[in-house]
Each structure stands twice: as structure tokens, then as C-alpha cells.
């Protein structure tokens, strides 16, 4: 079974504010504002990372139910993928 790994798109612009991260994918007129655990997910995406690893890290940090965390992480990753802010990497490719 192959594991889907996620990574920030190399051409996305982003900046940290006090309590959020603003992400502007190439070709987008509107930035995506990441709040809550969004900035933590964005930091984890600096290196290729699977959903399972992100869920485990966030669930441990926040003493949260991994099932709930999985739903939140998956929803955000899918939105970021649709907006062009992240990409998935070929499981056979070393990054």
C-alpha cells in the first residue's frame, strides 16, 4: 500500500501573522488564512509528510482524539490541494 505524502507547493507565497498564516497560491487572487491548528499543519508540511504523521503529532500535542484530528487535517489538506497551495508526492520519489 502506498502512503500519500503532502508538501507545500514550491511556488506558493506565505507569511506568518501573530496567530495565523496567510497562504497565496500562484494564480490566486484570494489568500487562504490558516488559523487554529492550520499554522501547525503548514509547519509540518515544510517536509513531505503523511496525513497519519500529521494526525499523530497534532493529537499528541493537543491531547485530542485522533479520529477528530483526522477529519480536520484531511479537510484542510483537501482544501489546500484544490487551491494549489500543497501537492502530493509520488510515494516512490525521495524528496
URKA-V812835 format. One record per residue. RES is the residue in three letters. OMEGA is omega in radians with two decimals (999 if undefined). BURIAL is b if it has 16 or more other ideal C-beta (glycine too) atoms within 10 Angstrom, else e. D_LAST is the distance of its C-alpha to the last C-alpha in Angstrom with 2 decimals. Layout:
res=RES omega=OMEGA burial=BURIAL d_last=D_LAST
res=RES omega=OMEGA burial=BURIAL d_last=D_LAST
//
This chain:
res=UNK omega=3.12 burial=e d_last=18.86
res=UNK omega=-3.13 burial=e d_last=15.38
res=UNK omega=3.12 burial=e d_last=13.94
res=UNK omega=3.09 burial=e d_last=13.02
res=UNK omega=-3.09 burial=b d_last=10.13
res=UNK omega=-3.14 burial=b d_last=10.74
res=UNK omega=3.04 burial=e d_last=9.46
res=UNK omega=3.05 burial=b d_last=11.90
res=UNK omega=-3.05 burial=b d_last=12.65
res=UNK omega=-3.09 burial=e d_last=12.23
res=UNK omega=-3.12 burial=e d_last=15.98
res=UNK omega=3.05 burial=b d_last=17.44
res=UNK omega=3.11 burial=e d_last=20.02
res=UNK omega=3.10 burial=b d_last=20.78
res=UNK omega=3.08 burial=e d_last=23.25
res=UNK omega=2.95 burial=e d_last=24.42
res=UNK omega=-3.11 burial=e d_last=28.13
res=UNK omega=-3.05 burial=e d_last=30.18
res=UNK omega=-3.11 burial=e d_last=29.32
res=UNK omega=2.98 burial=b d_last=26.84
res=UNK omega=3.07 burial=b d_last=23.86
res=UNK omega=-3.09 burial=e d_last=24.56
res=UNK omega=3.12 burial=b d_last=21.86
res=UNK omega=3.10 burial=b d_last=22.78
res=UNK omega=3.11 burial=b d_last=20.71
res=UNK omega=3.11 burial=e d_last=21.35
res=UNK omega=-3.13 burial=e d_last=24.71
res=UNK omega=3.10 burial=e d_last=25.82
res=UNK omega=-3.08 burial=e d_last=29.15
res=UNK omega=3.08 burial=e d_last=28.82
res=UNK omega=3.01 burial=b d_last=26.39
res=UNK omega=3.11 burial=b d_last=25.16
res=UNK omega=3.12 burial=e d_last=26.46
res=UNK omega=3.11 burial=b d_last=24.60
res=UNK omega=3.14 burial=e d_last=27.13
res=UNK omega=3.10 burial=e d_last=27.74
res=UNK omega=3.12 burial=b d_last=24.54
res=UNK omega=3.09 burial=b d_last=22.63
res=UNK omega=3.10 burial=b d_last=21.78
res=UNK omega=3.09 burial=b d_last=20.49
res=UNK omega=3.13 burial=b d_last=18.22
res=UNK omega=3.10 burial=b d_last=17.02
res=UNK omega=3.12 burial=e d_last=16.34
res=UNK omega=-3.11 burial=b d_last=14.36
res=UNK omega=3.09 burial=b d_last=12.15
res=UNK omega=3.06 burial=e d_last=11.10
res=UNK omega=3.10 burial=e d_last=8.05
res=UNK omega=-3.01 burial=b d_last=6.93
res=UNK omega=3.08 burial=b d_last=10.28
res=UNK omega=3.07 burial=e d_last=12.77
res=UNK omega=-3.12 burial=b d_last=16.26
res=UNK omega=3.13 burial=e d_last=17.83
res=UNK omega=3.13 burial=e d_last=16.15
res=UNK omega=3.13 burial=b d_last=17.16
res=UNK omega=-3.12 burial=b d_last=20.58
res=UNK omega=-3.13 burial=e d_last=21.13
res=UNK omega=-3.09 burial=b d_last=20.43
res=UNK omega=3.13 burial=b d_last=22.65
res=UNK omega=3.13 burial=b d_last=25.30
res=UNK omega=-3.13 burial=e d_last=25.71
res=UNK omega=-3.01 burial=e d_last=25.85
res=UNK omega=-3.11 burial=e d_last=28.42
res=UNK omega=-3.07 burial=e d_last=30.19
res=UNK omega=3.10 burial=e d_last=29.72
res=UNK omega=-3.13 burial=e d_last=29.98
res=UNK omega=3.11 burial=e d_last=26.57
res=UNK omega=3.12 burial=e d_last=28.07
res=UNK omega=-3.14 burial=e d_last=28.88
res=UNK omega=3.13 burial=b d_last=25.54
res=UNK omega=3.13 burial=b d_last=23.79
res=UNK omega=-3.13 burial=e d_last=25.96
res=UNK omega=-3.11 burial=b d_last=25.32
res=UNK omega=-3.12 burial=b d_last=21.51
res=UNK omega=3.13 burial=e d_last=21.45
res=UNK omega=-3.14 burial=e d_last=23.93
res=UNK omega=-3.14 burial=b d_last=22.10
res=UNK omega=3.13 burial=b d_last=18.72
res=UNK omega=3.09 burial=e d_last=20.71
res=UNK omega=-3.14 burial=e d_last=22.59
res=UNK omega=3.09 burial=b d_last=19.61
res=UNK omega=3.12 burial=e d_last=18.12
res=UNK omega=-3.14 burial=e d_last=21.59
res=UNK omega=3.12 burial=b d_last=21.92
res=UNK omega=-3.12 burial=b d_last=18.69
res=UNK omega=3.10 burial=b d_last=17.31
res=UNK omega=3.06 burial=b d_last=14.24
res=UNK omega=3.04 burial=b d_last=12.34
res=UNK omega=-3.10 burial=e d_last=11.20
res=UNK omega=3.06 burial=b d_last=8.17
res=UNK omega=-3.11 burial=e d_last=9.25
res=UNK omega=3.14 burial=e d_last=9.55
res=UNK omega=-3.07 burial=e d_last=9.53
res=UNK omega=3.04 burial=e d_last=6.28
res=UNK omega=3.14 burial=e d_last=3.79
res=UNK omega=999 burial=e d_last=0.00
//
